[in-house]
Amino acid sequence: MMRNQKGNGWILLLILLCGIIIGGFIGEVLGNLIPILKYGYSLGVSPHTYDLRILKLTFGLSININMFSILGIIISIIIYRRL
């Protein structure tokens, strides 16, 4: 059976997002027992607020990555390749 060489990027993005969220949650829960698992890095852009008198817009993004988040990314890539 020939496998489709062009994968679906949206499915990969969804699986990666789930891996990051589940891994981050597990890292936070188990971080109280094993402190090195809670070690992580925060990436992001500080919030910017635009006041248009009628409407206020605030844009910002922050991602906290810990050890289990990275493990979740690796597992999600393995799962995607097996699909």
Contacts in CASP RR format, 6 or more apart in sequence:
PFRMAT RR
TARGET T0000
AUTHOR 0000-0000-0000
METHOD contacts of the structure
MODEL  1
MMRNQKGNGWILLLILLCGIIIGGFIGEVLGNLIPILKYGYSLGVSPHTY
DLRILKLTFGLSININMFSILGIIISIIIYRRL
11 80 0 8 1.000
11 83 0 8 1.000
12 80 0 8 1.000
15 76 0 8 1.000
15 79 0 8 1.000
15 80 0 8 1.000
16 73 0 8 1.000
16 76 0 8 1.000
16 77 0 8 1.000
16 80 0 8 1.000
18 76 0 8 1.000
19 69 0 8 1.000
19 72 0 8 1.000
19 73 0 8 1.000
19 75 0 8 1.000
19 76 0 8 1.000
20 65 0 8 1.000
20 69 0 8 1.000
20 72 0 8 1.000
20 73 0 8 1.000
20 76 0 8 1.000
22 72 0 8 1.000
23 66 0 8 1.000
23 68 0 8 1.000
23 69 0 8 1.000
23 71 0 8 1.000
23 72 0 8 1.000
24 64 0 8 1.000
24 65 0 8 1.000
24 66 0 8 1.000
24 68 0 8 1.000
24 69 0 8 1.000
24 72 0 8 1.000
26 68 0 8 1.000
27 37 0 8 1.000
27 38 0 8 1.000
27 66 0 8 1.000
27 67 0 8 1.000
27 68 0 8 1.000
27 69 0 8 1.000
28 38 0 8 1.000
28 66 0 8 1.000
30 37 0 8 1.000
30 68 0 8 1.000
31 37 0 8 1.000
31 38 0 8 1.000
32 38 0 8 1.000
36 67 0 8 1.000
37 66 0 8 1.000
37 67 0 8 1.000
37 68 0 8 1.000
38 66 0 8 1.000
39 66 0 8 1.000
39 67 0 8 1.000
40 64 0 8 1.000
40 65 0 8 1.000
40 66 0 8 1.000
40 67 0 8 1.000
41 64 0 8 1.000
41 65 0 8 1.000
42 62 0 8 1.000
42 63 0 8 1.000
42 64 0 8 1.000
42 65 0 8 1.000
43 62 0 8 1.000
43 63 0 8 1.000
43 65 0 8 1.000
44 60 0 8 1.000
44 61 0 8 1.000
44 62 0 8 1.000
44 63 0 8 1.000
45 59 0 8 1.000
45 60 0 8 1.000
45 61 0 8 1.000
45 62 0 8 1.000
46 60 0 8 1.000
47 58 0 8 1.000
47 59 0 8 1.000
47 60 0 8 1.000
48 58 0 8 1.000
48 59 0 8 1.000
48 60 0 8 1.000
49 56 0 8 1.000
49 57 0 8 1.000
49 58 0 8 1.000
50 56 0 8 1.000
50 57 0 8 1.000
50 58 0 8 1.000
50 59 0 8 1.000
END
